[in-house]
Amino acid sequence: MTRNIIKKAICLCALVVITPNIARADDAPKKGRKTFTIHYLYHPVGYSEVPGVGKITTLEASGQVENMKGESVPLKEPLKVKCQMVSIEAAGNSWTEGACITTDADGDLLFSTFDSRKVDKSQPKMNCGTYDNPGGTGKFKSYAATGAYACVLAEAPKGEPAGSFAMDVSHIENWQTR
């Protein structure tokens, strides 16, 4: 009799703990729009130049995401970002393109690509480029997003190697889960 009561109590406790999580998963939004800023630190890792014709600089960046308005998204903070990119100057033009991997607190990964030549003219304040998030691992497996970003140079921390710089990159992102 006592075992039976204990079993029922355990089942009832499990139901109480599991049920709110199921309800939250069903009630979770499937798409949305969010704003956030990534505080990046950039380090040059390579440089090539043909004088008077063009320059190529390869860079690595690492950053921390700051959720600007606290919108609900299917991510677990803190979010850390690592990027590889190339900056090109040629024929009087300059642009940057590359890819980043965002890691959330659970270790799930999100892949993204960006290009400063593609600007979303419908968002004039987001004048630095656009990006795509095609998906990733774990909770990011069904996540997809596109967005535009704006760039503001910031002061690099003291002691960083020569050529390093910091930048705050503000984003407006439209996301969905598939």
C-alpha positions as CSV (number, residue, x, y, z in Angstrom):
1,M,0.0,0.0,0.0
2,T,2.7,2.5,1.0
3,R,4.7,1.6,-2.2
4,N,1.6,2.3,-4.3
5,I,1.1,5.7,-2.7
6,I,4.8,6.5,-3.2
7,K,4.6,5.5,-6.9
8,K,1.5,7.6,-7.4
9,A,3.1,10.6,-5.7
10,I,6.2,10.3,-7.9
11,C,4.0,10.1,-11.0
12,L,2.0,13.1,-9.9
13,C,5.2,15.1,-9.2
14,A,6.6,14.1,-12.6
15,L,3.4,15.2,-14.3
16,V,3.4,18.5,-12.5
17,V,7.0,19.2,-13.6
18,I,6.6,18.0,-17.2
19,T,3.2,19.5,-18.0
20,P,4.3,23.2,-17.8
21,N,7.3,22.4,-20.1
22,I,5.0,20.8,-22.7
23,A,2.6,23.7,-22.6
24,R,5.5,26.2,-22.9
25,A,6.9,24.3,-25.9
26,D,3.5,24.4,-27.6
27,D,3.0,28.1,-26.8
28,A,6.5,29.1,-27.9
29,P,6.5,31.5,-30.9
30,K,7.4,29.9,-34.2
31,K,8.7,33.2,-35.7
32,G,9.5,36.7,-34.7
33,R,11.7,39.8,-35.0
34,K,14.4,40.7,-32.6
35,T,17.1,43.3,-32.1
36,F,20.5,42.7,-30.6
37,T,24.0,44.0,-30.6
38,I,27.2,41.9,-30.7
39,H,30.2,43.5,-29.1
40,Y,33.1,42.3,-31.3
41,L,36.9,42.3,-30.9
42,Y,38.7,41.9,-34.3
43,H,42.2,40.6,-34.8
44,P,44.0,40.6,-38.2
45,V,45.5,37.2,-39.0
46,G,46.7,37.8,-42.6
47,Y,47.4,40.6,-45.1
48,S,48.3,40.7,-48.8
49,E,48.5,43.6,-51.1
50,V,49.3,44.5,-54.7
51,P,50.2,48.2,-54.4
52,G,47.9,50.5,-56.2
53,V,45.5,47.6,-57.1
54,G,44.1,45.9,-54.0
55,K,44.4,44.7,-50.4
56,I,43.1,41.6,-48.7
57,T,43.0,41.3,-44.9
58,T,41.8,38.2,-43.1
59,L,40.3,38.7,-39.7
60,E,39.1,36.7,-36.7
61,A,36.5,38.2,-34.5
62,S,34.9,37.1,-31.2
63,G,31.9,38.7,-29.6
64,Q,29.2,38.6,-26.9
65,V,25.6,39.0,-27.8
66,E,23.5,41.6,-25.9
67,N,19.7,41.2,-26.3
68,M,18.6,44.8,-26.6
69,K,14.9,44.5,-25.9
70,G,14.6,41.1,-24.2
71,E,12.5,39.6,-27.0
72,S,11.7,35.9,-26.5
73,V,13.7,33.8,-28.9
74,P,14.5,30.0,-28.9
75,L,18.1,30.6,-27.7
76,K,19.8,30.2,-24.3
77,E,22.0,33.1,-23.3
78,P,24.8,33.9,-23.0
79,L,25.6,33.7,-26.7
80,K,29.2,33.8,-27.9
81,V,30.1,34.4,-31.5
82,K,33.3,33.5,-33.4
83,C,33.8,34.8,-37.0
84,Q,36.2,34.4,-39.9
85,M,36.2,37.1,-42.5
86,V,38.0,38.7,-45.3
87,S,38.1,42.5,-45.9
88,I,38.8,43.5,-49.5
89,E,39.8,46.8,-51.1
90,A,39.9,46.9,-54.9
91,A,39.1,49.3,-57.7
92,G,38.0,52.0,-55.2
93,N,35.6,49.7,-53.4
94,S,35.8,48.0,-50.1
95,W,33.7,45.2,-48.5
96,T,33.8,42.5,-45.9
97,E,32.3,39.0,-46.0
98,G,32.6,35.9,-44.0
99,A,30.9,33.5,-41.6
100,C,30.2,33.1,-37.9
101,I,29.3,30.4,-35.5
102,T,27.2,31.4,-32.5
103,T,27.3,29.1,-29.4
104,D,24.6,29.3,-26.8
105,A,24.8,28.3,-23.1
106,D,23.8,24.7,-23.9
107,G,26.6,24.3,-26.5
108,D,24.2,24.4,-29.5
109,L,25.7,26.0,-32.6
110,L,24.2,28.4,-35.1
111,F,25.9,29.1,-38.5
112,S,25.7,32.4,-40.3
113,T,27.1,34.2,-43.3
114,F,27.3,37.9,-44.0
115,D,28.2,40.3,-46.8
116,S,28.7,44.1,-46.5
117,R,27.9,44.5,-50.2
118,K,24.3,43.4,-49.7
119,V,22.4,46.2,-47.8
120,D,18.7,46.1,-47.0
121,K,17.6,49.5,-48.4
122,S,14.3,49.2,-46.6
123,Q,16.2,49.6,-43.3
124,P,18.4,52.7,-43.9
125,K,19.8,52.7,-40.4
126,M,21.0,49.1,-40.9
127,N,23.6,50.2,-43.5
128,C,26.5,47.9,-42.9
129,G,25.3,44.7,-44.6
130,T,23.0,41.7,-44.4
131,Y,23.3,38.1,-43.1
132,D,21.6,34.7,-43.2
133,N,21.4,32.0,-40.5
134,P,20.5,28.7,-42.3
135,G,20.5,26.6,-39.2
136,G,22.8,24.7,-36.9
137,T,22.8,22.0,-34.2
138,G,20.4,21.2,-31.3
139,K,17.8,23.9,-30.9
140,F,19.3,25.7,-33.9
141,K,18.7,22.8,-36.2
142,S,15.2,24.1,-37.1
143,Y,16.1,27.8,-36.7
144,A,16.5,30.1,-39.8
145,A,16.9,33.9,-39.9
146,T,17.8,36.8,-42.1
147,G,18.8,40.2,-41.0
148,A,20.5,43.5,-41.5
149,Y,23.2,45.1,-39.4
150,A,24.8,48.5,-38.6
151,C,28.4,48.9,-37.4
152,V,29.9,51.4,-34.9
153,L,33.6,51.4,-34.2
154,A,34.5,51.1,-30.5
155,E,37.7,51.3,-28.5
156,A,39.7,48.1,-28.4
157,P,40.8,47.0,-24.9
158,K,44.4,48.0,-24.0
159,G,47.0,45.4,-24.6
160,E,45.5,44.0,-27.8
161,P,47.8,43.2,-30.7
162,A,48.5,45.9,-33.3
163,G,45.8,46.2,-35.9
164,S,43.1,44.9,-33.5
165,F,39.9,46.9,-33.2
166,A,36.5,46.7,-31.6
167,M,33.0,47.2,-33.1
168,D,29.5,47.2,-31.9
169,V,27.3,45.6,-34.5
170,S,23.5,46.1,-34.1
171,H,21.2,43.7,-35.8
172,I,17.5,43.5,-36.7
173,E,16.6,39.9,-37.4
174,N,13.5,38.1,-38.7
175,W,13.6,34.5,-37.5
176,Q,11.5,31.4,-37.6
177,T,11.7,27.8,-36.5
178,R,10.8,25.1,-39.1
